């Protein structure tokens, strides 16, 4: 329901990574996928003991807003150009 496609994979160190194609962004291409296709860091996961506390800090210190509704265990904050995923 985020109007995107993604694929997940592990890097050489075992970290879980995700490639995301957000269909609402004006960057469509018919070129083959290669390293030049990577445009930005779209999401960064933040693991915390208290999602609501970190969410409030992001709102008050940096004016980061909730992207879509979440919960006390999962909350995306930011926009399509960059999201913090609080878990």
N, C-alpha and C positions, 0 to 999 in steps of 0.2 A: 504493500500500500504506500510505499515511498516513491513510486514511479521510477524504479531503477532496477538494473540487473547487477549481480555481483557473483564473484567466484572467490573461494577461500583456498589457501594453501599455506604450507609451513615453509619458513625460510631455513637457511642452513643451520641456524642456531635453535631451531624448533619453535620459533615464535609464529603465532597464527597471524596471517596477513590476509587482506581482502582487497580485490580490485573492484571498484564500483563504477558503473556507467549510469550517471543520473540523466534521465531523459528530458528533464525540464531545463537543462543547461544548453545554451546555444553553441555547442562545440562538436556537433556531429561530424563524422569523417567516414569516407568510403575506403580510406587507406587500410592496408593490413596492420594488425596490431603488432607493435614493437615498442622498444623503450621510449621512442619519441611520442608515443600515445599517452604516456603518464604526464598528467597536467598539474597535479597538486596533491598534497596530503589532505584527504577529505575528512577523515575521522581519526580521532585519537581516543582510545579507551582509558578511562581513569577508574581504577579500583579503589574503593573507599569503604570504611566501616559505616558511613552515614551519607547516603546519596542526598537527602534533603539538606544537610549542612554544607556540603560542597556546592550544591546547586545555589544555595543562598549566597555563598561567597563569590561564585562566578557572576551572579546577578548584581550584587552590590559593588564589587571591586571593578568589574570589567563590562558591565551592562550586557552580559550574555543572556539571551532569552531562551526559553524552552522551545525546541523545534517542533516536536509533536508530543502529545500526552504520553506520560510514562507512569512510573510507580516509585515507591520508596526503594526498589531494588534495581530499577533500570530507567534512565532518563536521558534522552538525547537533547543536547543544548547547543545552540548556534544557528547556522543556516546552511544552505546547500554548498556554500563555498568552504565551510569548515565546521565540523561538529566535534564536541566532546561527548563521548558516550559514557555516562556515569553508571557504574555497576557496583 
